[in-house]
Amino acid sequence: MNDIYNNLIINGALIGKATVYRQLDRFMSEGIVKKFTDNEGKGAYYRYINDTDECDNHFHLKCVDCAEIIHMKCEFVKYLKQHILADHEFHVDEGRTIIYGICGNCINQHSDN
């Protein structure tokens, strides 16, 4: 949600966060925003789509502590996807793939305490 708000502000929009929340459905129908939900449908993650968006071509890592999204743009993902298809007969939708865990910053903060 903060990414959407920040991108709108950077592009000159005079808008508040509450307005962005109210407009999410419209943004999704216009293709400005993409929504991801967890397995239970209780949590949601919204991603701003821009002209250079390539998020359908890699996996994502989401920190359960700080909610940071890390884009996994590495060659290993290609091999992992091939393995899953060949060995498990399952085609992965990379744009919707989110792996949950704890990011390096949060791990370091926990170890400092």
HELIX and SHEET records of a PDB file:
HELIX    1   1 ASN A    2  ILE A   10  1                                   9    
HELIX    2   2 LYS A   17  SER A   29  1                                  13    
HELIX    3   3 CYS A   55  ASN A   57  5                                   3    
HELIX    4   4 GLU A   75  HIS A   88  1                                  14    
HELIX    5   5 GLU A   94  ARG A   96  5                                   3    
HELIX    6   6 GLY A  104  ASP A  112  1                                   9    
SHEET    1   A 2 VAL A  33  THR A  37  0                                        
SHEET    2   A 2 ALA A  44  TYR A  48 -1                                        
SHEET    1   B 3 ILE A  69  MET A  72  0                                        
SHEET    2   B 3 PHE A  59  CYS A  63 -1                                        
SHEET    3   B 3 ILE A  98  GLY A 101  1                                        
END                                                                             
